[in-house]
Amino acid sequence: MGDLADRVPMDLAAYEHRVRSGRCFICAFLAGEPGYEHELVYDDGVYAAFLSRYPTQPGYTLVVPCRHVEDVVRDLAPDEYLALQAVVHRVASAVGEVTQPERTYLLSLGFRTAGG
């Protein structure tokens, strides 16, 4: 692993452009497109979970709907949202069995620009 001084700050403008104009990496991964490989750990046809390609912590896992969803609160019906959370619980429990963490954290990320 390189020295911290060797790290380059994230280019947020480039990231935003790529996210807004490029292919959804989750949809591309689930479709099996080359260049979007991740380690699938759960798939029931409605929800899937995979290990992060760039983990910040051991066991960093993403749990997602198998259909394209922009906002899990706005775009999922309450029963779909609760089903997703049940999968989160199941996957987090399984990951915890393997990694034996001191704590388990859940994080939901969103991205919004100042104008949007």
Residue pairs with C-beta under 8 A, 6 or more apart in sequence:
16 111
16 113
19 111
23 33
23 36
24 68
25 36
26 62
26 64
26 68
27 68
28 35
28 36
29 36
29 37
29 38
29 50
30 48
30 66
37 53
38 50
38 51
38 52
38 53
38 62
39 50
39 51
40 48
40 49
40 50
41 49
41 50
41 51
41 61
41 91
41 94
41 95
42 48
42 49
42 50
42 63
42 87
42 90
42 91
42 94
43 49
43 66
44 87
45 66
46 65
46 66
46 83
47 63
47 64
47 65
47 66
47 83
47 84
47 87
48 63
48 64
48 66
49 61
49 62
49 63
49 64
49 87
49 91
50 61
50 62
50 64
51 59
51 60
51 61
51 62
52 60
52 61
52 62
58 99
58 101
59 95
59 96
59 98
59 99
59 101
61 91
61 92
61 95
63 84
63 87
63 88
63 91
65 72
65 76
65 80
65 84
69 75
69 76
71 110
72 81
72 84
72 108
73 81
76 84
88 106
92 104
92 106
95 104
96 104
